C-alpha cells in the first residue's frame, strides 16, 4: 500500500507527496496531460518535439542540465500518444533546484529560432534513423494507419510525417505550449523524505505564480467500431518476412483492460508463452514472436508480431497464428496458466514500486487517470479476474471483423 498526500494550487496544479524516510534522494516528477493524440492532424509530432524543446533553456535558465548536474541530479523525459513526462532525481538537500528548474520552463520556455532549429534537426534525425532508414522502422506506422481511420492514434508519437517537423514554425510551437503546458494540465509528484508542508511551501513559491491559462478541453474523435477485417502488404528491403496483427481493445480504464493484459502474457510474453512454444520451438515458423498491448488511455490495440524463418510463407505463418487464437477461444486457459500470469504481474507491480522514481511517476500517472489511489487497487483488478473473464474478453477482442493484418514482405 503506497501512502501519499495531495493538494492543489489555486492555478490548478495538482501535487502528490509521497514520503519515504529510507532514502537521501528525492524524485520530482512533472506529468503533462498532453500527447500525440492532442495534435492537429496537419501539425503532428509537436508533443515529442516539446520533449526536446523543454531542455533547450527557459527565460531565467539558459542551460537546463548544467545547474542540475551541479546539484548532483539526473533527469530524463518521455512522450507517448497520451502523456508527456519529465522526471528528476537529486539529493534531498538540493530539492529546491528541481522546483526552480521545472517551474521556470513551465512558466515560459526561451522560445528562440535557434533553439527550435537545433531541436527540430535532432527530431528529424531521430525520425530518419528509427523510422525511415531502420529495417521494419515503418511497420508500426503502417499498422496504425491500417487499424485506425479516425482517432489520432493513427499516427506515431514522433509524428505522421517528417515534413510536419521540418515545417514547424515558432508561432505554432508557442501556441501549442501555452495551450497544453499549463499548471491546470499538469501533475507534480514529489517522493522522498519530505513533509507535505515543505512541498506545499516550495510548490507555492515556485509554481503558484504561473498563470492558469485557458483550460484545455479534449475533444478527440472516437474510432468507429471496426466492421470488417483489414489486410495490407508492404514490401521493403529487410532480411526476413514479418507478420503484424492488431485487434482493437478497451482503453486503460475499461472493464476488459486487465483481462486483455493477462491474455497477452499467456499468448506471447516470453519463452514459456503459447505462441513461442508452438510457433517458434515446435513448428519453427518464426524466429521470434510476441504478443502485447499498447496500454493507451483511449481504446487501443492488442498486437501479435513476429519475424518468420527464412522460406516460411506469410500465409502459412498467419494461418498458424489464427489457429492458436482459435485454440484460445475454444479451449480457454488453464488454472495453471492463469496463476502463472497473475504471479508474474504481481511480481512486476512489486518490482516497479521499489524505485523512488517509478513510484513518483506512477502516482502522477494514476492521478492523471482520475485518482492516485488507483495505484493501490491495481493488483486487486488483476487478482479478482476469473478464467471466465479471460474467455469473455478474448471472445470480444478476437473476432474476424476486428482484425488488422499486415504482411511485411522482404523484397525479392
C-alpha positions as CSV (number, residue, x, y, z in Angstrom):
1,X,0.0,0.0,0.0
2,X,1.6,3.2,-1.2
3,X,0.8,6.2,1.1
4,X,0.6,9.7,-0.2
5,X,-0.9,13.1,0.4
6,X,-2.2,15.6,-2.2
7,X,-3.3,19.1,-2.6
8,X,-3.9,21.6,-5.4
9,X,-2.7,25.1,-6.1
10,X,-5.0,27.9,-7.0
11,X,-3.8,27.8,-10.6
12,X,-4.9,24.2,-10.9
13,X,-1.6,22.3,-10.4
14,X,-2.2,19.0,-8.7
15,X,0.5,18.0,-6.3
16,X,1.2,14.5,-4.8
17,X,3.6,14.0,-1.9
18,X,4.9,10.5,-1.1
19,X,7.1,10.2,2.0
20,X,10.0,7.7,2.0
21,X,12.3,8.1,5.0
22,X,14.8,5.4,3.8
23,X,16.4,7.4,1.0
24,X,18.7,10.5,0.9
25,X,17.3,11.3,-2.6
26,X,14.2,12.9,-3.8
27,X,12.3,12.3,-7.0
28,X,10.4,15.2,-8.7
29,X,8.1,14.2,-11.5
30,X,6.0,16.6,-13.7
31,X,3.4,14.9,-15.8
32,X,1.6,16.9,-18.5
33,X,-1.7,15.7,-19.8
34,X,-0.7,16.0,-23.5
35,X,0.4,13.5,-26.1
36,X,0.4,12.9,-29.8
37,X,-3.4,12.4,-29.7
38,X,-3.8,16.1,-28.9
39,X,-2.1,17.3,-32.0
40,X,-3.5,19.0,-35.1
41,X,-3.6,16.3,-37.9
42,X,-1.7,18.7,-40.1
43,X,0.9,19.6,-37.5
44,X,1.9,16.3,-35.8
45,X,5.0,15.4,-33.8
46,X,4.7,18.6,-31.6
47,X,4.3,16.7,-28.3
48,X,7.5,14.8,-28.9
49,X,9.3,17.9,-30.3
50,X,8.4,19.6,-26.9
51,X,10.1,16.8,-25.0
52,X,13.3,18.1,-26.6
53,X,12.5,21.8,-26.6
54,X,11.9,21.7,-22.8
55,X,15.6,21.0,-22.3
56,X,16.6,23.9,-24.6
57,X,16.6,26.6,-21.9
58,X,13.9,28.8,-20.3
59,X,13.7,32.5,-19.5
60,X,15.9,32.5,-16.5
61,X,17.9,29.3,-17.1
62,X,19.9,29.2,-20.4
63,X,21.1,25.6,-19.7
64,X,18.7,23.2,-18.0
65,X,21.3,20.4,-17.4
66,X,24.1,22.4,-16.0
67,X,22.6,23.5,-12.7
68,X,21.0,20.1,-12.2
69,X,24.4,18.4,-12.6
70,X,25.9,20.8,-10.2
71,X,23.2,19.8,-7.7
72,X,24.1,16.1,-8.2
73,X,20.9,15.3,-10.1
74,X,19.9,13.4,-13.2
75,X,16.8,13.8,-15.4
76,X,15.0,12.5,-18.4
77,X,11.7,12.6,-20.2
78,X,9.4,10.6,-22.4
79,X,6.4,11.2,-24.7
80,X,3.6,8.8,-25.6
81,X,0.4,9.3,-27.6
82,X,-1.3,10.2,-24.3
83,X,1.2,11.9,-22.0
84,X,4.5,13.8,-21.7
85,X,6.5,13.1,-18.5
86,X,9.6,14.8,-17.1
87,X,11.4,13.5,-14.1
88,X,14.4,14.4,-11.9
89,X,16.2,12.6,-9.1
90,X,18.7,14.5,-6.9
91,X,19.9,14.7,-3.3
92,X,17.2,15.8,-0.9
93,X,19.2,18.8,0.3
94,X,19.1,20.2,-3.3
95,X,15.4,19.6,-3.8
96,X,14.6,23.2,-4.4
97,X,16.8,23.2,-7.6
98,X,14.3,20.8,-9.2
99,X,11.4,23.1,-8.3
100,X,13.3,26.1,-9.7
101,X,14.1,24.2,-13.0
102,X,10.7,22.7,-13.6
103,X,8.7,25.9,-12.7
104,X,10.8,28.1,-14.9
105,X,10.2,26.0,-18.0
106,X,6.6,25.6,-17.2
107,X,6.3,29.4,-16.8
108,X,7.9,30.2,-20.1
109,X,10.4,28.5,-22.4
110,X,13.0,30.6,-24.1
111,X,11.3,30.5,-27.5
112,X,14.0,31.3,-29.9
113,X,14.6,30.4,-33.6
114,X,17.9,28.9,-32.7
115,X,16.5,26.5,-30.1
116,X,13.7,25.4,-32.4
117,X,16.1,24.9,-35.3
118,X,18.5,22.8,-33.1
119,X,15.8,20.6,-31.7
120,X,13.9,20.3,-35.0
121,X,17.1,18.9,-36.5
122,X,17.6,16.5,-33.7
123,X,14.0,15.1,-34.0
124,X,14.3,15.0,-37.8
125,X,17.4,12.9,-37.5
126,X,15.7,10.6,-35.0
127,X,12.8,10.2,-37.4
128,X,15.1,9.2,-40.2
129,X,17.2,6.9,-38.0
130,X,14.4,5.0,-36.4
131,X,11.5,5.1,-38.8
132,X,12.8,5.7,-42.3
133,X,16.3,4.1,-42.5
134,X,15.9,1.3,-39.9
135,X,14.7,-2.1,-41.1
136,X,10.9,-2.6,-40.2
137,X,11.0,1.0,-39.0
138,X,7.7,2.0,-40.6
139,X,5.9,-1.2,-39.6
140,X,4.2,0.4,-36.6
141,X,3.2,3.4,-38.7
142,X,1.6,1.1,-41.3
143,X,-0.2,-0.9,-38.7
144,X,-1.6,2.2,-37.0
145,X,-2.8,3.6,-40.4
146,X,-4.5,0.2,-41.1
147,X,-6.2,-0.1,-37.7
148,X,-7.3,3.5,-37.2
149,X,-9.3,5.5,-39.6
150,X,-10.4,8.4,-37.3
151,X,-8.7,8.6,-33.9
152,X,-5.3,10.4,-33.7
153,X,-3.7,7.1,-32.6
154,X,-3.4,6.6,-36.4
155,X,0.0,8.5,-36.2
156,X,3.1,7.7,-34.2
157,X,4.3,9.8,-31.3
158,X,7.2,11.2,-33.4
159,X,4.6,12.4,-36.0
160,X,2.7,11.5,-39.1
161,X,5.4,12.6,-41.5
162,X,8.8,14.2,-41.4
163,X,7.6,17.3,-43.2
164,X,5.4,18.3,-40.2
165,X,8.5,18.7,-38.0
166,X,10.6,20.3,-40.8
167,X,7.9,22.9,-41.3
168,X,7.2,23.6,-37.6
169,X,7.1,27.4,-37.0
170,X,7.9,29.4,-33.9
171,X,4.3,30.7,-33.6
172,X,2.8,27.2,-33.9
173,X,5.2,25.9,-31.2
174,X,4.3,28.8,-28.9
175,X,0.6,28.2,-29.4
176,X,1.0,24.5,-28.6
177,X,3.0,25.3,-25.4
178,X,0.5,27.8,-24.0
179,X,-2.4,25.5,-24.8
180,X,-1.0,22.4,-23.1
181,X,1.9,23.1,-20.7
182,X,-0.1,24.9,-18.1
183,X,-0.4,24.2,-14.4
184,X,-4.0,23.0,-14.7
185,X,-2.9,20.4,-17.3
186,X,-0.1,19.0,-15.1
187,X,0.5,16.8,-12.1
188,X,3.6,17.3,-9.8
189,X,4.7,14.4,-7.7
190,X,7.4,14.7,-5.1
191,X,8.7,11.5,-3.5
192,X,11.4,11.2,-0.7
193,X,12.0,12.1,2.9
194,X,9.8,15.2,2.7
195,X,6.9,16.7,4.5
196,X,3.7,17.9,3.0
197,X,4.2,21.3,4.5
198,X,7.7,21.5,2.9
199,X,6.5,20.6,-0.5
200,X,3.5,22.9,-0.2
201,X,5.7,25.9,0.6
202,X,8.1,25.1,-2.3
203,X,5.2,24.5,-4.7
204,X,3.5,27.8,-3.8
205,X,6.9,29.6,-4.1
206,X,7.9,28.3,-7.5
207,X,4.7,27.3,-9.2
208,X,2.0,29.4,-7.5
209,X,2.6,32.5,-9.7
210,X,2.3,30.7,-13.0
211,X,-0.9,31.7,-14.8
212,X,-3.5,29.0,-15.1
213,X,-4.1,29.7,-18.8
214,X,-7.2,28.7,-20.7
215,X,-8.4,25.2,-19.6
216,X,-7.7,22.7,-22.4
217,X,-10.8,20.6,-23.1
218,X,-10.0,17.4,-25.0
219,X,-12.3,16.7,-27.9
220,X,-10.9,13.7,-29.8
221,X,-13.0,11.9,-32.4
222,X,-13.7,8.3,-31.3
223,X,-12.7,5.5,-33.5
224,X,-15.8,3.8,-35.0
225,X,-16.3,0.1,-34.4
226,X,-14.4,-1.9,-37.0
227,X,-16.8,-4.0,-39.0
228,X,-14.6,-6.0,-41.4
229,X,-11.2,-7.5,-41.4
230,X,-8.4,-5.4,-42.9
231,X,-5.3,-6.6,-44.7
232,X,-2.2,-4.8,-46.1
233,X,1.0,-5.9,-47.7
234,X,4.2,-3.8,-47.6
235,X,7.4,-4.6,-49.4
236,X,10.8,-3.4,-48.1
237,X,14.5,-4.1,-48.1
238,X,14.5,-6.3,-44.9
239,X,16.3,-9.6,-44.1
240,X,13.1,-11.6,-43.2
241,X,9.4,-11.5,-43.7
242,X,7.4,-10.3,-40.7
243,X,3.8,-10.6,-39.6
244,X,1.9,-7.9,-37.7
245,X,-1.6,-8.4,-36.4
246,X,-3.7,-6.0,-34.4
247,X,-7.1,-6.1,-32.7
248,X,-8.9,-3.2,-31.1
249,X,-9.3,-3.5,-27.3
250,X,-10.6,-1.3,-24.4
251,X,-8.8,1.7,-23.0
252,X,-6.8,2.0,-19.8
253,X,-9.9,2.4,-17.6
254,X,-12.1,-0.1,-19.4
255,X,-13.6,-3.2,-17.8
256,X,-11.6,-5.6,-20.1
257,X,-8.2,-3.9,-19.9
258,X,-6.8,-6.2,-17.2
259,X,-8.1,-9.4,-18.8
260,X,-6.5,-8.3,-22.1
261,X,-3.2,-7.8,-20.3
262,X,-3.3,-11.4,-19.0
263,X,-4.2,-12.7,-22.5
264,X,-1.1,-11.0,-23.9
265,X,1.0,-12.5,-21.2
266,X,-0.3,-16.1,-21.8
267,X,-0.2,-15.8,-25.6
268,X,3.1,-14.1,-26.2
269,X,5.2,-12.8,-23.3
270,X,8.4,-14.8,-23.0
271,X,9.8,-18.2,-23.9
272,X,7.1,-20.1,-22.0
273,X,4.2,-18.4,-23.8
274,X,1.9,-20.3,-26.1
275,X,2.9,-18.6,-29.3
276,X,6.6,-19.1,-28.6
277,X,6.4,-22.7,-27.6
278,X,4.1,-23.7,-30.5
279,X,5.3,-21.5,-33.4
280,X,9.0,-20.9,-32.6
281,X,10.0,-24.1,-30.8
282,X,7.7,-26.7,-32.1
283,X,6.6,-25.7,-35.6
284,X,9.7,-23.5,-36.3
285,X,7.7,-20.9,-38.3
286,X,9.0,-17.8,-36.5
287,X,12.4,-16.9,-35.3
288,X,10.7,-14.8,-32.6
289,X,7.1,-13.8,-31.8
290,X,5.4,-11.7,-29.1
291,X,2.0,-10.5,-28.0
292,X,1.5,-7.3,-26.2
293,X,-0.9,-4.3,-26.0
294,X,-0.1,-0.6,-26.2
295,X,-1.7,0.4,-22.8
296,X,-3.2,3.5,-24.2
297,X,-5.8,5.7,-22.4
298,X,-8.3,5.6,-25.2
299,X,-9.3,2.3,-26.7
300,X,-6.0,0.8,-28.0
301,X,-4.6,-2.3,-29.8
302,X,-3.6,-5.8,-28.9
303,X,-0.8,-6.9,-31.1
304,X,1.0,-10.0,-32.3
305,X,4.2,-9.6,-34.2
306,X,6.9,-11.9,-35.3
307,X,9.8,-12.4,-37.8
308,X,9.5,-15.5,-39.9
309,X,12.1,-18.2,-40.5
310,X,13.7,-18.0,-44.0
311,X,11.5,-19.8,-46.5
312,X,8.3,-19.8,-44.5
313,X,5.3,-18.2,-46.3
314,X,3.5,-15.3,-44.7
315,X,0.1,-17.0,-45.4
316,X,1.2,-20.2,-43.6
317,X,2.5,-18.2,-40.6
318,X,-0.7,-16.2,-40.4
319,X,-2.8,-19.3,-40.5
320,X,-0.8,-20.8,-37.7
321,X,-1.3,-17.7,-35.5
322,X,-5.0,-17.8,-36.3
323,X,-5.1,-21.4,-35.3
324,X,-3.6,-20.6,-31.9
325,X,-6.2,-17.8,-31.4
326,X,-8.9,-20.3,-32.2
327,X,-7.5,-22.7,-29.6
328,X,-7.6,-20.0,-27.0
329,X,-11.2,-19.2,-27.9
330,X,-12.4,-22.8,-27.9
331,X,-10.4,-24.3,-25.0
332,X,-9.8,-21.2,-22.9
333,X,-6.8,-21.1,-20.5
334,X,-5.9,-23.4,-17.6
335,X,-5.8,-22.7,-13.9
336,X,-2.0,-23.1,-14.1
337,X,-1.6,-20.5,-16.9
338,X,-3.9,-18.1,-15.0
339,X,-1.9,-18.4,-11.8
340,X,1.5,-18.0,-13.6
341,X,0.3,-14.9,-15.3
342,X,-1.0,-13.4,-12.1
343,X,2.2,-14.3,-10.3
344,X,4.2,-12.5,-13.0
345,X,2.1,-9.4,-12.8
346,X,2.2,-9.3,-9.0
347,X,6.0,-9.5,-9.1
348,X,6.1,-6.8,-11.8
349,X,3.9,-4.4,-9.7
350,X,6.0,-5.1,-6.6
351,X,9.3,-4.5,-8.5
352,X,8.0,-1.3,-10.0
353,X,7.3,0.1,-6.6
354,X,10.8,-0.5,-5.4
355,X,12.4,2.6,-7.0
356,X,11.7,6.1,-5.9
357,X,11.4,7.5,-9.5
358,X,9.0,4.7,-10.5
359,X,6.7,5.5,-7.5
360,X,6.7,9.2,-8.3
361,X,6.0,8.5,-12.0
362,X,3.2,6.0,-11.2
363,X,1.5,8.2,-8.6
364,X,1.4,11.1,-11.1
365,X,0.1,8.8,-13.8
366,X,-2.8,7.4,-11.7
367,X,-3.7,10.9,-10.5
368,X,-3.9,11.9,-14.2
369,X,-6.2,8.9,-14.8
370,X,-8.5,10.3,-12.2
371,X,-7.3,9.3,-8.7
372,X,-3.8,8.5,-7.4
373,X,-5.4,5.9,-5.1
374,X,-6.0,3.7,-8.2
375,X,-2.3,2.6,-7.8
376,X,-3.3,0.7,-4.6
377,X,-6.1,-1.1,-6.4
378,X,-4.1,-2.2,-9.4
379,X,-3.2,-5.7,-8.2
380,X,-6.8,-6.3,-7.0
381,X,-8.0,-5.6,-10.5
382,X,-5.9,-8.5,-11.8
383,X,-6.3,-10.8,-8.8
384,X,-10.1,-10.9,-8.9
385,X,-10.2,-12.0,-12.6
386,X,-11.5,-15.5,-13.3
387,X,-10.9,-17.8,-16.2
388,X,-14.4,-16.9,-17.4
389,X,-13.5,-13.2,-17.5
390,X,-10.5,-14.0,-19.7
391,X,-12.7,-16.1,-22.1
392,X,-15.3,-13.3,-22.3
393,X,-12.7,-10.7,-23.1
394,X,-10.9,-13.0,-25.7
395,X,-14.3,-13.5,-27.5
396,X,-14.8,-9.8,-27.6
397,X,-11.4,-9.0,-29.0
398,X,-10.6,-11.8,-31.3
399,X,-13.4,-11.5,-33.9
400,X,-12.6,-11.7,-37.6
401,X,-14.1,-8.2,-38.3
402,X,-11.9,-6.7,-35.5
403,X,-8.6,-7.9,-37.0
404,X,-5.9,-6.0,-38.9
405,X,-3.2,-8.0,-40.6
406,X,0.0,-6.5,-42.1
407,X,2.3,-8.7,-44.2
408,X,5.7,-7.2,-44.2
409,X,7.5,-8.8,-47.2
410,X,11.2,-8.7,-47.9
411,X,11.9,-7.6,-51.5
412,X,12.7,-10.5,-53.8
